[in-house]
């Protein structure tokens, strides 16, 4: 998918919500990073997103640092 701002190809991945006693945050993990296993998986490159949601499909533009999420509505 092309970035809506700059036209560069975006990385496809997912956004995962994490919740701890002191807060909630979301991280984007590209498909390439999600495939890492074992020791390398401990050093995955992630992008933090300040939203409160469950796991969602998303794309990240490495050029303008934006994340586009595809979120289903509950209507």
Secondary structure, DSSP 8 states (H G I E B T S, - for coil): -B-TTT--B-EEEEEEEEEETTEEEEEEEEHHHHT--GGGGGG---EEE------EEEEEETTTTEEEEE-----
